[in-house]
Amino acid sequence: MNPTKNDLPKPAREKLAALLNARLADAIDLRLQIKHAHWNVKGPSFIALHELFDKVAASIDEYADELAERAVQLGASAEGRIAVVAKAGMLAAYPSSLTRESQHVEAVSKALAAFGKSVRAAIDKADDLGDADSADLFTEVSRGTDKWLWLVEAHLQAER
């Protein structure tokens, strides 16, 4: 941990940094998964999904930046290197053989839902560690992720 005058106890800051870095790894992985879908989606709704996935990826990139910066504010290092992400990321791997729009929408929605679940769990953990600011950040990320999930899932619900 780097020196800081942040008044949260060092043991709490260490746990919070680990939590933030874990969700950072997931956010980076999620962004790359969504970009994969953005690049590879095909079909009649191509442009709508291509643009939607790009907007989702950009938003997730902003969440990653906020998570990384919060870890650094607490005196830790932000761990966004690809080797760390590959090892620490908790999301399921994105399927490589998808071809249909609905398959990409399903895969993206599953990844968003898994990320949202892990972020919601982080809200309570941050709160338990006495860090309302990190809990608030996780809440903001959760709320945004749920909105993107809703917009992506709408493409599946139309087919049902």
Stockholm file with secondary structure:
# STOCKHOLM 1.0

chainA/1-160         MNPTKNDLPKPAREKLAALLNARLADAIDLRLQIKHAHWNVKGPSFIALHELFDKVAASIDEYADELAERAVQLGASAEGRIAVVAKAGMLAAYPSSLTRESQHVEAVSKALAAFGKSVRAAIDKADDLGDADSADLFTEVSRGTDKWLWLVEAHLQAER
#=GR chainA/1-160 SS CCCCCCCSCHHHHHHHHHHHHHHHHHHHHHHHHHHHHHHHCCSTTHHHHHHHHHHHHHHHHHHHHHHHHHHHHTTCCCCCCHHHHHHHCCSCCCCSCCCSHHHHHHHHHHHHHHHHHHHHHHHHHHHHTTCHHHHHHHHHHHHHHHHHHHHHHHHHHTTC
#=GC SS_cons         CCCCCCCSCHHHHHHHHHHHHHHHHHHHHHHHHHHHHHHHCCSTTHHHHHHHHHHHHHHHHHHHHHHHHHHHHTTCCCCCCHHHHHHHCCSCCCCSCCCSHHHHHHHHHHHHHHHHHHHHHHHHHHHHTTCHHHHHHHHHHHHHHHHHHHHHHHHHHTTC
//
